[in-house]
Every structure is written in structure tokens, then in C-alpha cells.
Amino acid sequence: MRLPDPSRSRALLLGFGTFTDPGLPDLPAVRNNIDDLARAFTSPWGTALPDEHCVRERSEGAADLADPAVIGSRLVAAADEAEDLLLVYYAGHGLVGPDGELYLSLPATSSNPSLVAWTGLPFALLRRTLANARAHNRVLILDCCFSGLAVDAMTTTTSVVAGQLTVSGTCTLASSPANRPSSAPVGARHTAYTGELLHLLQHGTDDATEFLTLQTIHDHLVRALPSKGHPRPELRNTQTIGRLALARNRAHSHAGSGIGSGTGDPAALVGEGHRMERLGDTERAMRCYREAANAGRAEAMWKLAQMLEREGNRAQAGLWRSKAAEAGDPTAMHAVGVSAWHTGNLAAARRWLGKAAEAGVAEAADDLNRLLRQSGRERREGQPQSQQFQAPGWPEDWEQQSKGSTWSGSS
């Protein structure tokens, strides 16, 4: 069991709650569904996706109608970028056209069966994009129904819908069976299915261990929703993806770490991260550091940057290295100064090396003196910097420099 790699995962949240066709009742709770799910998927206690990796698409009025082309471009972009997890969520009305094909409603979708295909988002396009995505794990969550407006023979509709919900290589969670409408209680903050899902992600359950896997989530919803009078949800095509988690179980306590309980102390998380590193559990160590880093712990930001660098994720490593320096980690300041020197930004290099030297990093003081001597020599000789540029090693010696530093504090 594991959580997805946030840097290699993407989520697209689609939700439409206001419709121009009087035959499609408004769903005010959908807006809250999208906002609160985004918060759960980007929170350190959840999937911990970077905010830019969790795209929201929602519309509330006729002046802000969703463009199928925009949705398509965002879905294709997410499918191209995601390597570990690609998650797509949709909330709204599901419709069946006269040809038996499924459509997802947009704000301007018509409930007239003859116009559904012209005004809705064909489910086949979504299914095809998911089936062809390169992500190792693909998850589709549908909080909608595909019944009532379709064809006369309900058994036929049921079989057609059920078959179309099976997307090759994709785990599909559906809020209700094909022949029953989904539930959106009047006045509730969320629709029934998404509300129960959010409650589980936010509070956890005593019936699960450390992780809330897709199978665990579904099993919980199967018990909870029918007991409250809502339709029984469905899960299709899990294969091994059922062991992939979307969050830690916040009701499950970890001795000494606080992870999963929602009350983790950043300092304790850093200590747990160090312990996990010593044990060789890099995935757990990175999760500890990321949670502490998101809580503002500079030391954790620097450790996270080092681990990402070792994994070859230089873009994310550079981001966390800069955040660590801004948050006051002297070793990160030194590293950012070296990076600036390496790329020729001497003003930034002098600034960060100076800050690190003032904080007691001996190597930073040496590098700063070396930089100043080199700059002075270049001015005297009138030679371009590119001819005499000689920066410290990049980036292989940073970890060795950090071990040699006398600094041992925290933010």
C-alpha cells in the first residue's frame, strides 16, 4: 500500500451545478464538492498534490459556460503529464442520448434527447483519453447518474451504461448503479457520495489501517451510504490499483510521528523522517518531510529538496531548495547561492552566500570570498565572466557540504 508520488501525479476536478435547461435541476452543492476535494487532494494529510497539479473546472452561471475544448485540452495535458496517478472527478448530471451513448452535462447542455449529443460532453472522449494515458494508475470518480432520460427498456439502459463505465486500465468509482439516480440532499453542503467521501478523507475511519486505499474507500462508502438511505455505490476494474491510497487514515495513530492523526508536530515529523531514512524507507521519509515542509519547517524543506534531487526530480528539488532558503535554512541558502553562481547570477550568489556565511556556514564564507576575489580580478582584467567563471561543484557536493556544516538548528 502506498500514496501516489505528488510530483508525478495529476488531478482534474470537473463539476457543474447550474444549468440553463429547466429540465436539469441545479446542484448547488457541486461547487463545494470541487473546492473541498481540491483542498483534500492538495493537503499534506491527503494526496499532497502541488496546487498546480490539481486543476479545477467549474461554472456557476450562463456568463461562465464551460467550453468542451478547454476541458479537453486540460484533460489531455493532465494525461500527458501524469506518470504515477491520473485522477479525474466529475459531478453533475449524466445523460444518455438516443443512441445509448453517455454524456456528461455542461451548464448549457439540453435535456432534449435529440440535442444531448450536440450540447453535452461525450463520455467516450473522456474514456478514450483515460484509456490511452501513460499514468501507471488511473482513477475516475463519477458523482452523477445515467438514468431516467434514456430509453424505454431500463434493463437495456443498465447494461449499456454499465459497459461504458468500464474504462480500460482505469479504476472507476460510481456514486450509484446505472439504474438509480445519485443523491443530492437539498440544503446539504455536498452531494451524498462526495460528502461521505470527504468526511472519510478528512476524519478517517477506525475500520482501516494507515492508508485509505481505493478499495478501503469504496468498502466504507458501501456501508455508510445505503445506511443513510442513499444508493449503493459501485467500483469497477480495480486490479492492483485498489491498493493505491488517496490519503492517510487520520483516525490511525502512529507512535511518535503523529502522521495520520491530523496533529503531527513538524519537529517530530522531521525526526521521523530521519529515522525512516536510516531504515531505508525513502517513501515514508519523503512523506514525513513533505508534511513538515508544508507546515513551514525549513529543515524539512531542505531534506525534501535533497531527496528529490537524488531521485532526479530537479525541478521540484529546486523549488523546495528555494523555499528552504527563504524560510531560513542556512545550508539551503548556501546551496541556492552556489546555484546562482553556477548560472551566472552573481548578485544573487553574493546575497545568498552572504546570508549563509552570516548564519555560520563556513563553506559559504569561503565560497563568498572566492567569488569576490574572482569578480574583482575580472573587473581589473576587463575579461568577460564567461571566460573566468569557476563556481563550486554542482550539485553533487551539496550533500557533503551540508554534512560538514556546523549548523544544526531549525526554522
Protein Blocks (a to p, Z undefined) as FASTA:
>chain_A
ZZddfklgccdddddfbdfblklccdfklmmmmmmmmmmmmpmklnopafklmccdddfb
fklcccfklmmmmmmmmmmmpmkbccdddeddddddfkopacdddfklcfbfklmmmmmc
cfklmmmmmmmpmbfbdcdddddddehjlcfblmlmmmmmmmmmpcghiacddfbdfkbc
cdddehiabdfklmmmmmmmmnopakbcfbccfklmmmmmmmmmmmnopacdddehklmm
lmpcfbdcfkbccehklponlpacfklmmmmmmmmmmnopaklmmmmmmmmmmnopaklm
mmmmmmmmmnopamlmmmmmmmmmmnopaklmmmmmmmmmmnopaklmmmmmmmmmmnop
aklmmmmmmmmmmmmmmmmnopafklmgccdddfklmmmmmmmpmbfcdZZ
